[in-house]
Amino acid sequence: TELEKEMELIINENVYNFRFGIGFVRYLDGKASVKQDGVTFGVGLETLLPNLLSKNTVTLVDCLIAANRTEKITVTQDILDKYIDDDSTDIDQVFEDVIEELKKSNASKLKTAKIIEDIKKNEELLELQRKQLMNQ
């Protein structure tokens, strides 16, 4: 089977690859976990996705660094910070690309779909509650 094509960004004429596979998910889970009944569960995607969806640029940089860790040419936080700060960078497109990769990758697609679905349900619930409060 062919490995999934990873996302790439060209920054200062260097090509950086970003892979959202199991190593990426494992790394995120290592940074964010909860203990329940003595068992530790990783909640990396649960922590990452809401911040990405709300367009948190610090989370975007952290996510890209995590996705680039296993690649031959690694990007630094400084390079990414400058790239994000650059007015010519289409930041909306970068967010979209990362979220699309999370939706496609075997390691993250099921959990990503569930988290996005849960966020939408919560938003709909909040909107319903807001309308009910407005009608009182």
Buried (B, 14 or more C-beta within 10 A) or exposed (E): EEEBEBBEBEBEEEEBBBBBBEBBBEBBBEEBBEEEEEEEEBBBBBBBBBBBBEEBBEBBBBBBBBBBBBBEEEBEEEBBEEBBEEEEBEBEEBBEBBBEBBEBBEBBBEBBEEBBEEBEEEEEEEEEEEEEEEEE
